[in-house]
């Protein structure tokens, strides 16, 4: 309080001096030199202290406003650069791992979160293409029939395979044996029939019906199994103890293969005067030879 009273006195004295200076200058009897001599040094110091106190008060008021949220200072904000999505993200409509929170459906099971991922455009268009393809395929297959059926393709493939087999046997005839021989085509069967009539009909009959010497070749019963490989082996090596000679020295491997294919073609022909059943029942399924003792009929 005393300090305030003293300050007021000084301020009052200062104002009085200013008035005196003003009146003196108006009368022309007061000079600047007399003004400086009449104001003591303490007055200047007091003015300086007052200015500092005013600045301190303004500073404290500003701090109070900031503390109460009434005054906000402008702060420079630096926005982080937005990363451009990669080509993979653009094609698949995915987001970066750090941004997957935006797709979270709040469905968590056993630590696995469900995300609302969008279906990529390429997948959607591919699905539409399959629908269009199915419509076109059904029309061409069952309406216009411009596409060959499976049976037609199978027939054409079998014809190509038969031609390839004939060509192969023609070039590698001597490499055919009981391990790799296969059923030949129509042309080779016709050639085999000629060989049969010239050499085998005397023991097995003209139609394979059998006679007093040889067994019937047209039924399901065989003395030495009835696959194409078994017949090839029987013709090639023979069974001399049963009256069947070896024809390996008389026929080439190709001729034996043709003859074997012809004998296979006689199965089920049911010729007249066929000889009774001999040997064991032979069943051939999917190319596998099944012994009659293992077959339940």
Beta strands, then each sheet from edge to edge (+ up, - down):
strand 1: 104-109
strand 2: 112-115
strand 3: 221-222
strand 4: 280-281
strand 5: 283-285
strand 6: 288-290
sheet 1: 1+ 2-
sheet 2: 3+ 4-
sheet 3: 5+ 6-
end
